[in-house]
């Protein structure tokens, strides 16, 4: 007898296809094993951005690879599981391919949604990052439709190699930056600061959930509100699950 689908899952930052993965296939296989493990009870899965290290959809071309992951997601969608993808700062250029192929819903901005009786504020996390003007400028250029059209005129042979090389370079430098890997504390962590300010105007938010920062965090903001950062599928292999009563931050196949 098939179990009831009573749980909602959240995951982010697998960066599939990234050159900095020591074993890219192992990362993808681990991710698909997790998806198989939640197959019977998942009502919806929210991928909170940067599941792909680079994604750009031309009219007739999409990035090669990820067939195990996309195949498993398609299976779940065919069985009635809601599939949601948030664009991140690496896989910004999702257009309609995943919507048409597997029926996924693509979110291009933050989302406030009621899930099993509680109000959630969901996003990748870069949408509310206002620390650096240079970051905001690059993000605006990448999301500009005219700039996307110009970029789409370049042959994929050049764009894919350029984008993956840039990602690899920025990741190497980022790993040397403590801000990229460590929790900065309530007074400095920008996602915490944003959530606290947002709560002043929207006190009805029960849970804020983000990716992007590559840390695992579960923090009480008030008596009725929590913030969770989902970690990643590069070092933590982590996810968040909500069953209508309990919200928890978990790890899959933890090795000790």
N, C-alpha and C positions, 0 to 999 in steps of 0.2 A: 504494500500500500504506500503510495507516494505521500511524503510528509507535506504538511502545510507550509507554504512560503510565508514566513513570519518575520524574516530578518532583512535588514538593509545594511549593505556593506559599502565601505569607502576605502580607496587606495590611491596612491599617487606616486609619481617620480620613479618609474621603472627605467626610463631612458633607454628603451629598447633600440638596438642598432648603434649604440654609442661605442666609440673606439676605445674608451677607457675601461670597458668591462674586460676582466681577465678571461672570462668564459661566457660570451654572450648567449650561447645556446643554453647553458645551465641556468642562467637567469630567466630566460623565457620559459624553460621547462618547469622551473620552480613556480613561476607565476601561473602557468596553466594547471599545475597540480593543485594549487590553492583554489583556483576557479572550479575545478572538479570537486574539491572537498566541500564547497558551499553550494553545490548544484541543486541539492534537494530542498534547501530551506531559504534560499535567496529570493526575495521579492523584487529587489532592485540593487544595482551596483552603480556607484558613483565613482568614476575615475577622475580624480581631481587635478589632472593636468600633468604634462611631461611624461606621459606613458611612453611616448616615442621621443628619442633624442632629436629627431628632425622629421618633419612631415610637411610635404607640400604637394597639393593635388593639382596637377595639370589636367587639361581636358581629357586626355587619354592615358595619362601616366600617374601612378602613385608609387611611393617608395617600395622597393622589393623587400622581402623578408617578413618576419612576424607572423608567418602562416599558422603556427601552432596557437599563438595568442588570439589572433583574429578568428581562427576557426572555432576555438572554444567559446569565445564571446558570441559568435554567430549561433552556435548550438544553444547556448543559454537563452539568447533572444528568441530563437525559434520555439523554445519551451515556455515562453511567457515571462521571462525575467526582464524587467526594465533595465535598459543599458543607457547610462549617461556618461558623456565625455565632456570634461571641461578643457578648453584650450589652456596650455601653459605658456611659458615664455620660450619653450623649445619647439612645441608642436602647434604653433599659432595658426598655421595655414590649413586647418581643417575646413572644408567647405561642405559638400553634400555627399561625398563618397560613402562614408560610414552610415550616414542616414539612409541612403538608398540600398546599400548592400546588406546591412544587418538591422536596420530599423533603430539605430541609436539616436538619442537626442544629443545635439551638440550645444553646449553652453559657452557663450563667448564673453560672458561677464559674470559677476557674482550672482548668487541666487538665494533668495529667501523662500523657504518652502516648509510646509507642515508635513511631518512624517510621523505616522503612528502616534499622533496626539501631542507632539512637541514641535516647536518652531526652530528651524535650523537656518543658519547663515553659512552658505557654502561658497568656496572659491579656491582657485589655485593658490593665491596669496600675493602674487605680483601685482594684482589689480589694485591693491591698497598700499602698495609700497611707494611712498613719496619721499624716500630718504635722499636720492640722488637725482639731480636734474638730468644728467646724462642718461640714466636708466629710463627715465620717463620719456625722453626724446626718442631713444631707440625703440621703445615699446610703441610709441605713437607712429613712427615710420613703418614698423613692421605690420601694424594693423590698418594702415591707410590703404584703401582700395586701389587708388591710382598707383601707389608704389608696388602693391602686390601684382597689378597688371603688368607693370614694367618688368618686374622680376620674373614673371611667368613667361616673358618673351625670350629669356635666356635658356639655352639648351640644358636639359637636365644633367648632361655629362659634366657641366661646369658647376651648376648650382648645388648638386648633392655633395660633391667633393668639398666645395668651399664651406658649406654649412657644417658638415661633420668635422672638418678640420678646425673651424672656429670654435665649435662646441668643445672639442678635445682640448684646445689651447686654454679656453676660459675655465674649464673644469680643473685642469692642472694648476692654474694659478689660484683658483678658488679654494682648492684643498689645502693650500698653504695659508689661507686666511682664516683665522680663528672664528670670525663672524659667520663663515659659511658652514661651520661644523658644530658649533657649540651654542647652547642656550645662553642668551645674554642677560637673563633675569627680567623680572617684571618691569623694571624701570627703563630698560633699554631695548627689549625685544619688540620690534615695530608691530608685529601682528597682535601682541598683547595690548600695546598702547592703542592701536586702532580699535580693537574690540571694546576696550574700556570706554573710549570716547563714543563709540557707536551705541553702547548700552545706555548712555545718558539720554539719547533721543529715542531709542528703540528698546525699552526695558523688557519687551516681550520675547526677546531672543533667548532661547534656552541653551542652544549649543552653537558655537562657532567651530567650523572644521575647515582646515587649510592643509595644503601640501607645501611645496616650494622650498621650505627651509631645510629639509633633510634632517630633521630632528624629531624625536618622539617626545611629545609633551601633552600632558593632561593637567589642566590648571583650573581651579575654581576662581571665577571672576566675581561672583556674588553668591548670595544664598540660592539663587535660581538659575545661574548661568555658568557654563563651563566653556573653555576653549581647548580644542585638541588639534595638534599638528601631527599628521599621519606618518611621519618618518619617510621611508623610501623602500624601493626594492633593489637597492645597490649594496647596502650594508645591514639594514635592519629587517628587511622582508616583512614589513609590518602593514597592518590594516586596522580599521575601526569597524565595529559591528554594533548595531542598534536593534533591539528586539521589542521596543515599546516601553520597556521598564529599565533596562540597563544599557548603558553606553560604555564600551570598553575599547582600549587600545591594545591590540594583540600582535604577536609575531608568529610567523608560519615556519614550521620545521626548524626551530631554534636548535643549533648545535652547541654543545657545552664542552 
